[in-house]
Amino acid sequence: MKIKEMRVQSVITKSNLPVCDYSVNPYVGCEHACKYCYASFMKRFTGHTEKWGEFIDVKFWQPIKNAEKYRGKEFFIGSVTDPYQPSEEKYQRTRAFLEEMQGSGAAISIATKSDLVLRDINLLKTFQSVRVSFSINTLSEDFRADMDKGVSIERRFAAMKKLREAGIRTTCFISPIFPE
């Protein structure tokens, strides 16, 4: 895995997605290396020659000034990368963003395949509006292991349950759907 740290002006991007006002991607690339990943198109903007899933660019941004200006806006964290992929354990860039946005009044939506999100339960609970979506495309662990390097389906369901028990809204994103 090739890991590169990079400085960026901002991690916040105005979004054209109908589900949010802004997207946040603390990383470029994704260690889950999903064979079906729609975000692999991002590679053409990176200069990487490695295959999708073999590189990570870790973003370090300028501090977010006046986070309150985002009151009432929705942020989608993980539109083209998993914000809780294994590198998050070391770099904690998703956690850094959440800490900077505390008290802002912004709504937070997170898409992940990882139970590492459980590390941030107490932080997530400080937001008035937060949702964590888990991507699941099969119930077959053998098939899942062939398609991606995310945590097991069982661990994803267990994480959803723990988040829900903590009062955090969860959703299951079933996609892509594979024929048997």
Residue, then its C-alpha position, 0 to 999 in steps of 0.5 A: m500500500k502506497i500512503k502519501e500525506m498531502r496538504v490541502q486548503s480545505v476538505i470541504t467540497k460544495s456538492n451537486l449530490p441531491v442528498c447533501d450540501y457538501s461532501v467530505n473525503p478525508y482520503v483519496g483512494c481506499e484500502h477496501a479495494c472493492k472490485y465494483c467501486y464507482a469511485s475508482f474514476m478518482k484515480r485519473f485526478t491523482g497521478h497514481t499509477e497503482k491500481w485502485g485500492e493500492f494507494i491512499d492520499v491522507k489529507f491534512w487541511q487548514p483549520i475550519k474557520n467559523a464552522e457555525k456558518y454551516r448551520g443547517k447544511e448537510f455534510f456527506i462524509g465518504s462520497v468517494t472514499d471510506p472515511y473509516q478505512p484502516s488508515e483512519e485508525k492511525y491518521q484520524r482525519t475523519r475524527a479531526f473533521l468531526e471534532e472541528m464541526q462539533g457545535s456547528g449545527a450541521a447535519i452529518s451523514i457517513a458512508t462506510k464499510s467499517d466498524l471503526v466508526l464505533r470509536d467515534i460514538n461519543l463524538l457522533k452523539t454530539f451532533q443533533s442530526v447524524r446518520v451512519s450508512f453501511s454498505i452491504n452487497t451480499l450475505s455471503e462472507d466468501f463472496r464479500a471477501d472476494m469483492d472487497k477488503g472491508v470488515s465482515i458482514e457480521r461486523r457491519f451488522a454488529a456495528m449498526k446495532k451498537l450505533r442504533e443502541a447509542g441513539i444514532r440513526t443507521t441505514c443499510f445501503i444495499s448496493p450493488i446487488f449481485p445475482e446468485 
